Structure formats: C-alpha cells, structure tokens
C-alpha cells in the first residue's frame, strides 16, 4: 500500500439544492464547465418561503436533490455561474447554490497529474 497521501488545499465544495428531477441538469452544466464529477443525494426541505410561494400560486415540492461538486478554486466561479443559469436558480422556488472553501481534501490523484503539478511548482 502506498503510504503517501496527496492533500489538496486549493479546492471548494459547491453545494446545490434543487427540486427533484433537476440534479441531472446541474451535473451536466458542471461537467461542461470543467467539473470532474458530482455526488447526488435526496433530501426533504421545508421553510417559511414554501408557504409564501404557495400563496403566489407556485407549488414547491418538499422533495429535493442535493448535489456536491468538489472543484479547484480556479474553476469554481465558472462552474458556479453555469449551474446557476442552467438550473434557473434566479426563479423563485427553484433552489439555491453555495460554495465553501475546503481546508483540505484527499483522494486518488493520477500519477500523470502529479507529474504535471510538480512541473508547475
């Protein structure tokens, strides 16, 4: 077993919470913008906003999809913006997106990528 752990520190977690059925749109937009992948899980949401939207005649489903995307800091803004537009998050009741800096993260990093990173330092 290789005991070397490569820790990435210049990464962010983009979290997107959308209506059930929209996660695939989010992931496609993220991948087109350079994201390597995503984790999708299901959740149930509720809140004050849900009642207000109901008064306006907009039905808001409590069933949600949550998408996690880890991205390098230099790609994060582009991915964030593409998701916002593709998921129509400027529309009331469609969901929300936020970005969090990660202190550190580790996963398998391919040897060719390690070599390329070493050449840039």
Protein Blocks (a to p, Z undefined) as FASTA:
>chain_A
ZZbdcddfbbcdddddddehilmmmmmmmmmnopabdcddddddddfklmmmmmnopacd
fbdcdddddddfklmmmmmmmmmmmnopmbghiaccdddddfbdcddddfklmmmmmmmZ
Z
